[in-house]
Amino acid sequence: MDRFIIRGGRPLRGEIAIGGAKNSGLKLMVAGLLTEERLVLTNVPRIADMDTMRALLLQHGVAVEDVKGDGGTLSIGGSITGTEAPYDIVSRMRASILVLGPLLARCGEARVSLPGGCAIGTRPVDLHLKGLEGLGAQIRLEGGYIHATAPKGLTGDRIVLPFASVGATENLLMAATLAKGRTEIVNAAREPEISDLVECLNRMGARISGAGTGTLVIDGVEALHGAEHRIMPDRIECGTYACAAGITGGDLYLRGGRVDDLGAVVRTLEEAGVEVTSDAEGIRVRRTGALRGVDIMTEPYPGFPTDMQAQFMALLSVAEGASMVTETIFENRFMHVPELNRMGARINVHGSSAIIRGVHGLSGAPVMATDLRASFSLILAGLAAHGETILSRVYHLDRGYEAVEKKLSACGALIERVRE
């Protein structure tokens, strides 16, 4: 396994290109199951999770071809020859559950393993299953698998989600594109990645309205066709590198970043003393004064994203005064706290909240990544710390961030990847 060695204390200055969004690209690849024709995706991030999704689509018999030989453009499509998503693939990535709706809509059946992914919470799939049952699916759980059938096809329904679940919204949205009649998803998630998925599906011939609102209306069609779509920039990667500029007292231009997608992240950065400006090509983030403590509560979009919580906790660990971070989305997303405390942070967890008392400086130490976003919080701490930080288990990081050491090194960071 690889690890990172980081020697901190250097402000980051320069430009970082923001890649395609992991949380959009995975779902757009799954959308390729909805048609035999070719769906061509550009701006594809070169990360491990995309490779896992490719393996899953190949398992279903769908061709996934690298158009330009660099992994940045994929062509997806073809006949589905298998409707089982096996445990050995699905257990590696939670987004695999999203093949359930498209397989059911196109083939009338699916057998999908219950999902895995980062160990940050239970994240049940009951909203997916109840919604599909509302569309006419028959579902049973057996041997760790979801068995779903729709012998008469799917039929539109009004589905009210008790919680604005991103995954359930996406699964039901894709299934409804081929259902008979109209489907309404009420209390739908409003994340920009869902709007990206809607845009792509409409290019494929779907009839969906309401993107960016709490109600999606889908008028089912007989079939979808091929299309080309560019994956949106990754707002979480953008926010993460914005934190890197803030915690090191640096000045970064994040090319491709879109301030409108960041929502509450920009407001929170500014409250903490980080300056954010934007133009047509990207976002500039810099810090010239001291960081200030702020309070954060994670919420569904447009609130503060849970995927930015760990990175901001690292940032706030060296801010003046006290901060409080309250996690409302996942019940086990403070696993990075003991590792940050090993580096000199002063963080105490009380139930779903963490109290951070800012310190004047962090110290390098051996630390261990526990999940995808926590991995980068420890990189951020290492970039700001005095001395050497050794980060192990960086395979978590490789699931969602591309070329981290190259992007950071180009802006003055002392970071290298080594084989353990």
C-alpha positions in Angstrom: 0.0 0.0 0.0 1.1 3.6 -0.6 1.5 6.4 1.9 2.2 10.1 1.7 5.1 11.9 3.3 4.3 15.6 3.9 6.6 18.3 5.2 4.4 21.2 6.1 4.7 24.9 6.8 4.7 26.2 3.2 1.9 28.4 1.8 0.5 27.1 -1.4 0.5 29.4 -4.4 -0.4 28.7 -8.0 -3.1 27.1 -10.0 -4.9 23.8 -9.6 -7.2 22.3 -12.3 -10.5 21.0 -10.9 -11.5 17.7 -12.4 -14.8 16.1 -13.2 -17.1 15.4 -10.3 -16.9 12.0 -8.7 -20.4 12.2 -7.3 -21.7 13.1 -10.8 -19.6 10.9 -13.0 -20.5 7.7 -11.2 -24.2 8.2 -11.7 -23.7 9.3 -15.3 -21.9 6.1 -16.0 -24.9 4.2 -14.6 -27.2 6.2 -16.9 -25.5 4.3 -19.7 -27.5 1.2 -18.7 -30.7 3.0 -19.8 -30.0 2.7 -23.6 -28.3 0.4 -26.0 -26.9 3.4 -27.9 -23.7 5.1 -26.9 -23.5 7.6 -24.1 -20.2 9.5 -24.4 -18.9 11.2 -21.2 -16.1 13.8 -21.2 -14.2 15.3 -18.3 -14.2 11.9 -16.6 -12.1 11.9 -13.4 -9.3 9.4 -13.3 -10.0 7.9 -9.9 -10.4 4.4 -8.4 -14.2 4.7 -8.0 -14.7 5.2 -11.7 -12.6 2.1 -12.3 -14.9 0.2 -9.9 -18.0 1.4 -11.8 -16.5 0.4 -15.1 -15.9 -3.1 -13.7 -19.6 -3.2 -12.6 -20.9 -2.1 -15.9 -18.8 -4.7 -17.7 -20.3 -7.3 -15.3 -23.7 -6.4 -16.8 -22.3 -6.9 -20.4 -22.2 -3.2 -21.2 -19.2 -2.0 -23.2 -17.1 0.8 -21.6 -14.5 2.1 -24.0 -11.7 4.7 -23.4 -12.2 7.0 -26.4 -8.9 8.9 -26.4 -6.7 6.5 -24.5 -6.3 8.8 -21.4 -9.4 7.8 -19.5 -10.9 11.3 -19.8 -13.5 10.3 -22.3 -15.6 7.2 -22.0 -18.1 5.6 -24.4 -20.8 3.5 -22.6 -23.5 1.3 -24.2 -24.7 -2.0 -25.6 -26.9 -4.9 -24.7 -27.3 -5.9 -21.1 -26.3 -9.6 -20.7 -26.6 -9.9 -16.9 -28.7 -8.3 -14.2 -26.7 -9.3 -11.1 -24.4 -6.8 -9.4 -22.2 -9.1 -7.2 -21.0 -8.5 -3.7 -17.3 -8.4 -4.6 -17.8 -5.3 -6.6 -20.7 -3.6 -4.9 -19.1 -4.0 -1.4 -16.3 -1.7 -2.6 -18.5 1.3 -3.4 -21.9 2.4 -2.2 -22.8 4.1 -5.5 -23.1 0.6 -7.0 -26.7 0.5 -5.6 -27.7 2.9 -8.4 -27.7 0.2 -11.0 -30.8 -1.2 -9.4 -33.3 1.3 -10.9 -31.9 1.4 -14.4 -31.7 -2.5 -14.6 -35.2 -2.8 -13.3 -36.5 -0.2 -15.7 -34.8 -1.6 -18.8 -34.8 -5.4 -18.1 -37.6 -5.9 -15.6 -35.4 -7.5 -13.1 -32.2 -7.0 -11.0 -30.3 -8.8 -8.3 -28.0 -6.3 -6.5 -25.9 -6.9 -3.5 -26.5 -4.6 -0.5 -23.8 -1.9 -0.8 -20.6 -1.0 0.9 -18.3 2.0 0.7 -16.7 4.2 3.4 -17.5 3.2 7.0 -19.0 6.5 7.9 -22.5 5.3 8.8 -25.3 2.8 8.0 -26.9 4.8 5.1 -29.8 2.4 4.6 -31.3 1.8 1.2 -35.0 1.6 2.4 -35.9 4.8 0.6 -34.7 3.4 -2.7 -36.7 0.2 -2.2 -39.9 1.8 -1.0 -39.8 4.2 -4.0 -39.3 1.4 -6.5 -42.2 -0.5 -4.9 -44.3 2.6 -5.5 -43.4 2.3 -9.2 -44.6 -1.2 -9.2 -41.5 -3.3 -8.4 -41.7 -6.4 -6.3 -38.7 -6.6 -3.9 -37.4 -9.1 -1.5 -34.1 -9.2 0.5 -32.4 -12.6 0.6 -28.8 -13.6 1.3 -27.4 -10.1 1.4 -29.0 -9.3 -2.0 -31.9 -7.2 -3.2 -34.1 -9.2 -5.6 -36.3 -6.8 -7.6 -38.7 -7.7 -10.5 -41.2 -5.7 -12.5 -43.0 -8.3 -14.6 -45.5 -5.7 -16.0 -43.0 -2.9 -16.2 -42.8 0.2 -14.0 -45.6 2.7 -13.7 -45.4 6.3 -12.6 -46.3 7.3 -9.1 -46.1 10.2 -6.7 -43.2 9.5 -4.3 -42.7 11.6 -1.2 -39.2 11.1 0.3 -39.2 11.6 4.1 -35.6 12.8 3.7 -33.9 14.4 0.7 -31.7 11.4 0.0 -29.3 12.0 -2.9 -29.0 8.3 -3.8 -32.7 7.5 -3.6 -33.5 10.6 -5.7 -31.0 9.4 -8.4 -32.1 5.8 -8.4 -35.8 6.7 -8.7 -35.1 9.4 -11.2 -33.4 7.0 -13.6 -36.0 4.2 -13.1 -38.8 6.7 -13.8 -37.4 7.7 -17.2 -38.7 4.4 -18.7 -41.8 4.0 -16.5 -45.3 4.3 -18.0 -46.9 7.7 -17.2 -45.8 10.5 -14.9 -43.7 10.2 -11.8 -43.3 13.0 -9.2 -40.5 12.8 -6.7 -41.4 15.2 -3.8 -38.7 16.3 -1.4 -36.1 15.4 -4.0 -32.4 16.2 -3.3 -31.3 19.4 -4.9 -27.6 18.8 -5.2 -25.9 20.2 -8.4 -24.9 16.6 -9.3 -28.6 15.7 -9.6 -29.1 18.7 -12.0 -26.1 17.3 -14.0 -27.8 13.9 -14.2 -31.1 15.5 -15.3 -29.3 17.4 -18.0 -27.7 14.3 -19.3 -30.9 12.2 -19.2 -32.8 14.9 -21.0 -30.1 14.8 -23.7 -30.8 11.1 -24.0 -34.5 11.7 -24.6 -35.9 11.7 -21.1 -38.6 14.2 -20.2 -37.7 15.6 -16.8 -38.4 19.0 -15.2 -37.8 20.6 -11.8 -34.0 20.2 -11.6 -32.6 22.2 -8.7 -36.0 22.2 -6.9 -37.5 19.9 -4.3 -39.9 18.3 -6.8 -38.9 16.4 -9.9 -41.5 15.5 -12.6 -40.6 12.7 -15.0 -42.8 11.8 -17.9 -41.8 8.3 -18.9 -40.7 7.5 -22.5 -40.5 4.2 -24.5 -36.7 4.3 -24.9 -33.7 6.6 -24.4 -31.0 7.2 -27.1 -27.3 8.0 -27.1 -25.9 11.4 -26.3 -22.7 13.2 -25.3 -22.3 15.0 -22.0 -19.5 16.8 -20.1 -19.3 15.9 -16.4 -19.6 19.0 -14.2 -16.6 20.1 -12.1 -16.1 18.5 -8.7 -17.3 21.0 -6.1 -16.0 18.9 -3.3 -12.5 18.8 -4.8 -12.8 22.5 -5.3 -13.8 23.1 -1.7 -11.0 20.8 -0.5 -8.3 22.8 -2.3 -9.9 26.0 -1.1 -9.3 24.7 2.4 -5.7 24.0 1.4 -5.2 27.7 0.5 -6.9 28.7 3.8 -5.0 26.4 6.2 -1.6 27.2 4.7 -2.1 31.0 4.3 -1.8 30.6 0.6 -3.2 31.9 -2.7 -4.7 29.4 -5.2 -6.6 29.8 -8.5 -8.9 26.8 -8.9 -9.5 26.6 -12.6 -12.8 25.1 -13.5 -14.3 25.7 -10.1 -17.8 27.2 -10.0 -18.7 29.3 -7.0 -22.4 28.8 -7.5 -22.0 25.0 -6.9 -20.2 25.6 -3.6 -23.1 27.2 -1.9 -22.6 27.3 1.9 -18.9 26.4 1.6 -18.0 29.9 0.2 -20.0 31.6 2.9 -18.2 29.6 5.6 -14.8 30.2 4.1 -15.4 33.9 4.2 -16.6 33.8 7.8 -13.4 32.0 8.7 -11.3 34.7 7.1 -10.6 33.2 3.7 -11.2 35.5 0.7 -13.0 33.9 -2.3 -13.5 35.6 -5.7 -14.6 34.2 -9.0 -14.5 34.8 -12.7 -15.7 32.9 -15.8 -12.8 30.5 -15.6 -12.6 29.6 -12.0 -12.2 30.7 -8.4 -9.4 32.4 -6.5 -9.0 31.6 -2.8 -6.5 33.3 -0.6 -5.8 34.1 3.1 -3.9 37.2 4.2 -4.9 37.4 7.9 -5.7 35.0 10.8 -8.3 32.3 10.6 -11.4 32.7 12.7 -13.5 30.1 14.4 -17.0 29.4 13.0 -19.8 27.0 13.7 -20.9 24.5 11.1 -23.9 22.2 10.7 -24.0 19.7 7.9 -27.3 19.7 5.9 -28.6 18.7 2.5 -27.8 21.1 -0.3 -27.9 24.1 -0.4 -26.7 23.7 3.2 -23.1 22.8 4.3 -22.1 19.5 2.7 -21.1 16.6 4.9 -18.4 15.8 2.3 -16.6 19.0 3.4 -16.9 18.5 7.2 -13.6 16.8 7.8 -11.6 19.3 5.7 -13.1 22.2 7.5 -12.4 20.6 10.9 -8.7 20.6 9.9 -8.9 24.2 8.9 -10.6 25.3 12.1 -8.1 23.4 14.2 -5.7 26.3 13.7 -8.3 29.1 13.8 -8.5 31.7 16.5 -11.1 30.9 19.2 -13.5 28.0 19.3 -15.7 26.3 16.7 -18.4 23.8 16.7 -19.1 21.3 14.0 -22.4 19.4 14.1 -22.9 16.4 11.8 -26.5 15.6 10.9 -26.1 13.4 7.9 -23.9 10.5 9.0 -23.6 9.2 12.5 -20.0 8.0 12.3 -18.2 10.7 10.5 -15.8 11.9 13.2 -13.2 9.1 12.8 -10.6 11.7 11.7 -10.7 13.5 15.1 -8.3 11.2 17.0 -5.8 11.5 14.1 -6.0 15.3 14.1 -5.6 15.3 17.8 -2.4 13.2 17.4 -1.1 16.2 15.4 -1.8 18.6 18.3 -5.4 19.7 17.5 -7.8 20.2 20.4 -11.1 18.6 19.4 -13.6 17.0 21.7 -16.6 15.1 20.4 -19.9 15.2 22.2 -22.5 13.0 20.4 -23.1 14.5 17.0 -21.1 17.6 17.6 -17.4 18.4 17.9 -15.9 21.3 19.7 -12.6 22.6 18.2 -10.4 25.0 20.2 -7.9 26.5 17.8 -4.2 26.0 18.4 -1.3 28.1 17.2 0.3 25.3 15.3 0.1 21.5 14.5 3.0 19.0 14.6 3.7 16.3 12.0 3.0 12.8 13.1 2.2 9.3 11.7 -1.5 9.2 11.0 -3.9 6.8 9.3 -6.7 7.6 6.8 -10.1 6.2 7.8 -12.3 7.2 4.9 -12.2 9.3 1.7 -12.8 12.8 3.0 -11.0 12.2 6.3 -7.9 11.3 4.2 -7.7 14.8 2.8 -8.3 16.4 6.2 -5.1 14.8 7.4 -3.2 16.0 4.3 -4.5 19.5 5.1 -3.2 19.2 8.6 0.1 17.9 7.4 0.5 20.9 5.0 0.1 23.3 7.9 2.0 21.3 10.5 5.6 21.8 11.6 7.7 18.7 10.8 6.9 15.5 8.9 3.5 13.8 8.6 3.3 10.3 7.3 -0.2 9.4 6.1 -1.0 5.7 5.6 -3.9 3.9 3.9 -4.1 6.5 1.1 -6.2 4.1 -1.0 -9.2 5.8 0.6 -8.0 9.0 -1.0 -7.5 7.5 -4.4 -11.2 6.6 -4.6 -12.1 10.3 -5.0 -9.1 12.5 -5.7 -7.0 12.5 -8.8 -3.2 13.2 -8.8 -3.2 14.8 -5.4 0.6 14.9 -4.9 1.2 16.3 -8.4 -1.4 19.1 -8.0 -0.1 20.1 -4.5 3.6 19.8 -5.4 3.0 22.1 -8.4 1.9 24.8 -5.9 4.8 24.5 -3.5 3.8 21.6 -1.2 6.5 19.1 -0.1 4.5 15.9 -0.5 5.5 12.6 -2.0 3.9 9.2 -2.5 6.0 6.2 -1.4 5.3 2.5 -1.3 5.1 1.0 2.1 
